[in-house]
Each structure stands twice: as C-alpha cells, then as structure tokens.
Amino acid sequence: MESATVVSIGIAVVVLAITIFSIYTAFGPPSAELSDPFEDHED
C-alpha cells in the first residue's frame, strides 16, 4: 500500500472512533451523569 492510503485510512479510523465515542457518551449509559446547564441556572 502507498503511504497516502495508510494515512487516509488511519485518519478515517480516528474520526470514526471519536464519533462513535461521542454518540455513546451522549446517548448511552454515561449520559445519566451529564448535567443540563440550562436546568441548573433557572431564574
């Protein structure tokens, strides 16, 4: 494989991993620990 192909695949894998981790954190079990800043500061 050419080095450009390896770098492209590597970048795609990193971006995909960050996206999957973000979705898991936002909607999965860890989301129970997240707080809503708008609810914390109601006047």
N, CA, C and O atoms as a DFTB+ gen file, in Angstrom:
172 C
 N C O
     1  1       0.841      -1.184       0.000
     2  2       0.000       0.000       0.000
     3  2       0.882       1.242       0.000
     4  3       1.998       1.237       0.519
     5  1       0.364       2.280      -0.581
     6  2       1.089       3.543      -0.565
     7  2       0.889       4.230       0.784
     8  3      -0.101       3.990       1.476
     9  1       1.826       5.069       1.140
    10  2       1.747       5.729       2.446
    11  2       0.540       6.663       2.538
    12  3      -0.025       6.827       3.619
    13  1       0.144       7.265       1.442
    14  2      -1.028       8.147       1.469
    15  2      -2.298       7.363       1.791
    16  3      -3.179       7.871       2.484
    17  1      -2.395       6.155       1.304
    18  2      -3.557       5.309       1.592
    19  2      -3.596       4.933       3.067
    20  3      -4.659       4.953       3.688
    21  1      -2.456       4.594       3.620
    22  2      -2.380       4.220       5.027
    23  2      -2.742       5.403       5.915
    24  3      -3.467       5.241       6.897
    25  1      -2.247       6.586       5.583
    26  2      -2.570       7.783       6.366
    27  2      -4.051       8.101       6.257
    28  3      -4.677       8.448       7.258
    29  1      -4.621       7.992       5.074
    30  2      -6.051       8.264       4.893
    31  2      -6.914       7.307       5.697
    32  3      -7.875       7.725       6.342
    33  1      -6.577       6.039       5.661
    34  2      -7.326       5.050       6.434
    35  2      -7.164       5.313       7.927
    36  3      -8.127       5.185       8.682
    37  1      -5.975       5.675       8.356
    38  2      -5.734       5.978       9.767
    39  2      -6.556       7.159      10.246
    40  3      -7.142       7.113      11.328
    41  1      -6.604       8.223       9.446
    42  2      -7.399       9.394       9.817
    43  2      -8.877       9.046       9.852
    44  3      -9.591       9.488      10.752
    45  1      -9.351       8.264       8.892
    46  2     -10.765       7.863       8.861
    47  2     -11.129       7.036      10.091
    48  3     -12.213       7.202      10.650
    49  1     -10.232       6.147      10.516
    50  2     -10.496       5.319      11.693
    51  2     -10.553       6.181      12.949
    52  3     -11.410       5.965      13.806
    53  1      -9.657       7.149      13.067
    54  2      -9.654       8.024      14.249
    55  2     -10.926       8.861      14.301
    56  3     -11.537       8.993      15.362
    57  1     -11.329       9.426      13.171
    58  2     -12.555      10.234      13.133
    59  2     -13.772       9.371      13.461
    60  3     -14.646       9.808      14.209
    61  1     -13.845       8.180      12.927
    62  2     -14.956       7.278      13.212
    63  2     -14.984       6.883      14.692
    64  3     -16.058       6.816      15.291
    65  1     -13.837       6.626      15.275
    66  2     -13.776       6.251      16.692
    67  2     -14.240       7.403      17.581
    68  3     -14.975       7.184      18.544
    69  1     -13.817       8.624      17.267
    70  2     -14.253       9.781      18.054
    71  2     -15.757       9.988      17.925
    72  3     -16.424      10.307      18.909
    73  1     -16.294       9.810      16.728
    74  2     -17.735       9.963      16.516
    75  2     -18.531       8.927      17.298
    76  3     -19.525       9.263      17.943
    77  1     -18.102       7.671      17.245
    78  2     -18.804       6.602      17.969
    79  2     -18.721       6.836      19.471
    80  3     -19.711       6.651      20.179
    81  1     -17.553       7.240      19.965
    82  2     -17.410       7.504      21.400
    83  2     -18.279       8.673      21.833
    84  3     -18.856       8.634      22.919
    85  1     -18.389       9.709      21.015
    86  2     -19.227      10.857      21.351
    87  2     -20.703      10.488      21.402
    88  3     -21.420      10.910      22.309
    89  1     -21.154       9.707      20.438
    90  2     -22.550       9.264      20.441
    91  2     -22.828       8.374      21.644
    92  3     -23.882       8.493      22.268
    93  1     -21.899       7.484      21.979
    94  2     -22.067       6.615      23.147
    95  2     -22.134       7.440      24.426
    96  3     -22.951       7.159      25.303
    97  1     -21.280       8.458      24.538
    98  2     -21.277       9.290      25.739
    99  2     -22.548      10.121      25.846
   100  3     -23.059      10.327      26.947
   101  1     -23.066      10.602      24.716
   102  2     -24.244      11.463      24.729
   103  2     -25.532      10.694      24.969
   104  3     -26.429      11.201      25.643
   105  1     -25.646       9.489      24.437
   106  2     -26.916       8.774      24.486
   107  2     -26.859       7.448      25.227
   108  3     -27.910       6.863      25.489
   109  1     -25.685       6.951      25.575
   110  2     -25.545       5.668      26.240
   111  2     -25.661       5.799      27.745
   112  3     -26.102       6.834      28.243
   113  1     -25.274       4.772      28.472
   114  2     -25.352       4.794      29.935
   115  2     -24.581       5.943      30.600
   116  3     -25.046       6.446      31.623
   117  1     -23.433       6.384      30.077
   118  2     -22.755       7.507      30.740
   119  2     -23.538       8.814      30.702
   120  3     -23.202       9.743      31.437
   121  1     -24.569       8.916      29.871
   122  2     -25.321      10.169      29.770
   123  2     -26.115      10.460      31.039
   124  3     -26.555      11.594      31.231
   125  1     -26.310       9.485      31.897
   126  2     -27.031       9.715      33.155
   127  2     -26.251      10.652      34.071
   128  3     -26.846      11.336      34.903
   129  1     -24.941      10.690      33.930
   130  2     -24.107      11.542      34.778
   131  2     -23.970      12.960      34.235
   132  3     -23.441      13.830      34.928
   133  1     -24.433      13.214      33.010
   134  2     -24.319      14.549      32.434
   135  2     -25.375      15.464      33.041
   136  3     -26.491      15.031      33.330
   137  1     -25.016      16.736      33.232
   138  2     -25.983      17.690      33.770
   139  2     -26.391      18.666      32.671
   140  3     -25.642      18.904      31.723
   141  1     -27.571      19.219      32.811
   142  2     -28.075      20.196      31.866
   143  2     -27.823      21.586      32.442
   144  3     -28.443      21.943      33.444
   145  1     -26.936      22.382      31.845
   146  2     -26.628      23.694      32.410
   147  2     -27.820      24.648      32.406
   148  3     -27.866      25.560      33.232
   149  1     -28.782      24.467      31.507
   150  2     -29.944      25.334      31.492
   151  2     -30.868      25.033      32.671
   152  3     -31.524      25.946      33.171
   153  1     -30.939      23.797      33.125
   154  2     -31.747      23.459      34.278
   155  2     -31.069      23.872      35.579
   156  3     -31.745      24.136      36.574
   157  1     -29.748      23.930      35.581
   158  2     -29.005      24.290      36.790
   159  2     -29.158      25.774      37.131
   160  3     -29.045      26.148      38.298
   161  1     -29.413      26.621      36.136
   162  2     -29.416      28.063      36.376
   163  2     -30.748      28.713      35.981
   164  3     -30.764      29.760      35.334
   165  1     -31.836      28.100      36.364
   166  2     -33.139      28.706      36.063
   167  2     -33.415      29.829      37.052
   168  3     -33.150      29.711      38.248
   169  1     -33.952      30.916      36.522
   170  2     -34.287      32.058      37.397
   171  2     -35.767      32.240      37.484
   172  3     -36.239      33.146      38.171
